[in-house]
Amino acid sequence: MLQSVPTSSGNKTGPLALDHIALVIFDCDGVLIDSEPIASSTLAQSMRAHGMSITDAQAHAKYTGNAVRIIRRMIEDEFGHPDMDGLFVHWDEMLYAGFAERLTPMEGMVELVRALERPKCVASNSSMYRLERTLGALPLWDAFFPQVYSADMVERPKPAPDLMLHCARAFAVAPEDCVMIDDSPHGIEAAVAAGMVGIGFVDPADQRPGRADVLFSAGALCVATGARELPAALIDAGLALGQRRTSSNRRAGKA
């Protein structure tokens, strides 16, 4: 169980607040694993190799957090490239070579996940093929499998709520009792649309400005910078769920 830590309000509530959380849903890329700089840099390299003018930083800002099918549509709309299949075959080759060479868990995340004694799962806009070859190559896989869910499994990826609702159904819990941790506004928007509490996550090494503000604007209850801040954020989320349930019971005339 996560140890007692101060909440953002300064009150030390202990781990009991987590009892209000029926399910903790983790995004994968940029939350559990440090994959997004690899993905955006290799995509930019592949796009440049196919005659498109884009920097690594531009690709990271523009495409990070989107499902591959959405990225493909975005590139088609902006660049109108005639060989999209060739571009994405080239990106796959570079991407998985990069993952094999330098993919690691996010700092502190293995320890946090192992200490979290709540039902938990992964919900990612990545394909299951990619999840098996990224998360599946790291120790974190065993902490979640088989509760690893991909946007392949639903009609619409994040920011639609489909994947969040799929997770809640898989655990037979109410969406309003769930918490979603995501580094992308798409994931926070999906959580809010599903009736869940969203926790924004910022990689301390992320150089994009204003990430916390972006996540708050998407509807995040709180934002954690790095795994060290997640225990307090989870307790805040648990308190929010408890308060929400109390208010709901009062409106329904329950004791």
N, C-alpha and C positions, 0 to 999 in steps of 0.2 A: 504494500500500500504506500502511496506517496506520503511523505512525512508532512506534518503540520507546517504550513508556511503562511506568511502574511498575505492577505488579499490586497487588491489595489486600494481598498478603503482603509487599510492599516489594521484591520481586525484579524486576530489569529483564530481561525475557525477550525483548524485541523482537517483531517481527511474525511470527516463525516459529511461534509458538503458534497463530496463525490457520490454519496449514496443516492442523490437525486438524479444522477446521470445514468440512464439505462444503457447507453451505447456511446462510445467515443469513436468517431470516424476520422481517420487520418488521410489526407491527401498523400501522394507518394513523392512525386518529383518536387524538389525544393523544400520538402518538409521532412520526410524520412531519409531521402537520399540526395546527395549533392550532384544531381544530374543535369540541372538546367543550364549551367554554363557550358557543359559539354554539348548539349543538344543545340543550343542557339549558335555556338561558334561553328559547329560542323554544318548546320543548316546554312549559315552565311557563306561558309567556304564553298558549299555545293552550289549555292545560287550564283556566286561570283564565277565559279567554273562554267556556269551556263549563261554567262553574259549579263547578269543582273548586278546593278550597283547597289551594294548594301554592306554596312559594317557589322561586325559581331555585336556591337552594342545596340545597333538599330534592330537587328533580328531578335535580340534578347528582349528588348522593350516591346516589340510588336507582336511576337508570336508565342512567347512563353505563357503556358497555362492553357493553351488551346489544344483540342484533339487534332490529330494529324489530318483528318478529313476537313476540318475547319481551316487549318493552315494551308492546305492545298487550295481550297477555294479562295482564300485571301490572296495567295500568290497569283492565282489565275486572274482574279479580278484586277489586281494592280499591275501585273506585268504582262499578262496575256501570252505566257510562254508556250511555244508549240510542242515542247517535249517534256510535259510534266512527269510522265512515267520515268523517263531517263533521269530527271532531276531527283526524284524521290528514291530511285534505286541507288543512285550515287550517294545520297544523304544516308540511306540505311547502312551502306558499306562503311562510310566514315563514322557514323554514329556508334555502331556497335563495336567498331575497332577502338573508338575513344572510351566507351564504357569499359571494355575489357582491360584497358591500360590504366585508367585513373578513377574509376567510379568508387566512391566511399559513402558510408552513411553520414548523415549530418551529425556534426559534433554533439555528443551527449544524448543522441536520440536512442541508441540501443539501450542505454541504462534507464532512460525514462520509460520506454515502452515496457521493459521487463519489470519495472517497479509499479506499473499502473495495473492495479487489480480491479479493473472494470472490463466489461465486455467491450471489445474493440475490433475494428476492421479497417481495411484500406478501400478507398473509393477514388479512382484515378481516371482522368480523361485519356490516359495512355491505353494502348491495346494490351490484351492479355499476353500476346507474344512478347511485347516489350517488357511488361511487368515481370514475366518469368525470367527474362534475361538481364534484368537490372536488380530489382528487389530480390529476385530469386537467387542471385549470385551472392547475396549478403546474409549475415546472420539474422537480420530482421525478418526474413521470410518465415522462419520457423515460429516467430512470435505471433504471426497472423494466419498463416495458411491453415485451412482453406478459405478463410474469410477475406479474400482478396477479390475486389470487384472492379471491373473495367467498364468504360463507356460503351464497349462492344456489346454489353449485355442489355442495353436500353436503347430506346429510340433516339433520344436526344442527349448529348453530352452536357456537362456543366457549361453555361450557367442555368440550364433548365434543372428542375428539381428531380428529374427521373431517377438518377443514380442514387441520390440521397434516400428517396422513398424506397428504392430497391433494397438498400441496406437495412432500413427499418423493418421492412417485411421479412427479410432473411432472418432477423433476430426476433421477430414477432413482438416488436416494441412500438410504442407510439412515437411518431416523428418529433413531437413536441418535447419528448424526454431525451432527445439526442443532441450531441455536440459535434460539430465539424471543425477540424483544424485544417486551414488551407492558406497557402501563401499567395493565392491568386484571387482577385475580386470575383472571378467566375465562380470559384468554389464557395465563397461567402454568399454570393447572390443565390446560388443553388440551395445552400443551407437555409437562408431566410425564406426563400420561396417554398421550401418544404416544411416550414414551421419550426426549424431547429435553431439552436444557438450557434453562431459562428465565432470562432476564435481565429483572428488573423495571425499569420506567422511570417516573420521577417528574418531572412538569413543575415547574420551580422556582417557577412562579407558582400552583401548585395549593394552595389554602388548606384542603383537607380534611386533618384531622390524621391522623398515623400511617400515611401511605400506604406507606412502606417496610416497616413491620411487616406490613401487610396482604399485600403482595407476597411477603415472606419466608414468611409463614404459608401462602400458596398453593403454595409450593415453589420460589421463585426461588433460584437459586444466589447471585446478587448483585443489587444494586439501584443503578442509575445515576440521579443527579439531573441532568437536562439532558444535552445532546449531548456536552458536554465530558468527562463521566465515562464515556461509552460505550466509547472505545477500551480503557481499562483493563479494563472489564467484559468486553469481547469477548476480550481476552487471557486473563483468568481462566477464561472459558468454554472457550477453546481448550485451556488446560492441563488443565481438568477432563475434557474429552473425550479428550485424550491419555492421562491417567492411567486413565480408564475402559477405554480400548482395551488398554493394557498389562496391566491386571488381568485383562481378559477373555482375552487371549492366554495369560497364565500359567495360568489355570484350564483352558484348552484344551490346555495342554502345548506351546504354540508358543514358539519362541525370541523 
